[in-house]
């Protein structure tokens, strides 16, 4: 992967994270797979790459009073603990199965956003 492409991916993920609170994985994982990484490598790379975005995004959002620290701490700790099980499970699954599961997750998220938007507009 070229450095220019890495910078472009980082900029896109940072913009989406700051604007929508969307994790970089939504951008990074498909892009890294398209660049030739297998799903396992894309997930691991995405998780490490998003750490600086999370830190800076949280810092900036906290300046606006948009962070509920207690909820963030509980969510963060729970996610960190259960991520260990997720890694074990991911390593036991094939690359193709992980791709299908990730695609299904993206479809469910898109459906949920569409559903909520239509309900609010009614």
N, C-alpha and C positions, 0 to 999 in steps of 0.2 A: 504494500500500500504506500502511496506517495505521501509525503508530508503535506502537500497542498490539499490533497483529498482529506487527510486527517483533520486539518484545520477547518475545512468547510463543514465536515461532519460535526466537529466540536462546536462551531458557531451555530449550526442549525439546532443542535441539541440544547445548547445554552439558551437560545432564543425561545424555543418551545417550552423549556422548563421554567424560564422566568415569566413567560406570557401566560401559559396555561397550567403550570404545575405538572406538566407531563414529564415523566421520567425519560431520560435519554435512550433507554432501551427500545422505545418505540421507533426511534430513528436509527440507533446504532445497530441493533441486532439484524434487521433486514439488510441494512447497508453493508455490514461486515460479511454477511452470508453472500450477498451479491458480489463482493470482492474476493470470494474464494475461501473464506474461513468456514469450517464446519460449525454446526449449531452450538456445540459445546464450547468451542473457542470463542465464538461470537458472544455468548452469554457471559463468560468469564471476563473477556475484554471490556464489554459494556459495563459490567458491574464496577470494575476498577476505574474506568474512564469517567463515570458519572460522579464519583466522590467529590472532585473539586466543584462541579456544577451544583451539587447539593449544598455544599458549604457556603459558596458565594450566594446562591439563590436564597437560602435561608437567612443569611446575614442581611441581604438587601430587603427581603420581605419583612424581616423583624423591625427594620427601620420604619416601616409604614404601620407597624402594629398588627400585622396580619398573621403572626405565628402564635399559636396556642401551645406554649412550651410544655405543659403537662401532657397534653394529648400527643404531641410530637415525641416526647420522651417514651411514653408507653408504646406508641406505634413503632418507634425506632428499635427499642429493646426487643419487642415481640418479633419484629421482622428479622433482626440480627440472629436471634436464637433459632427461629424456625427456618432461616435460610440454610442452616447446616443440614437439616433434613431434606430441603429442596435440592441441595447439591448432590447428596447421596442418591436421591431419586433420579435426578437428571443424568447422573453417571450410569445408572442402570438402564436407561432408555436409549433406544437407537436415535441417530440423528434425524431420521425421517419422522419418527414419532414425536420428537421435540418440535420439529417444524410444524407438524399438524396441530399439536397442542397450542403453540404460539399463534398460529393463524386463527384457531378457534377463539382464543382469548381476544385477539384484535377484533374479530367479528362481534363477539359479545359486548365488548366495550363500545364499539360503534353503534350497535343496536340500543344499548342503554342510553347513550347520549342522545340519539335520535328520539327515542321514546320520551325521555324527560323534556326535551325541547318541544316536542309536539304537545305534550300535556300542559306545559306552561303557556304555550301560545293559544290554547283553546279557552 
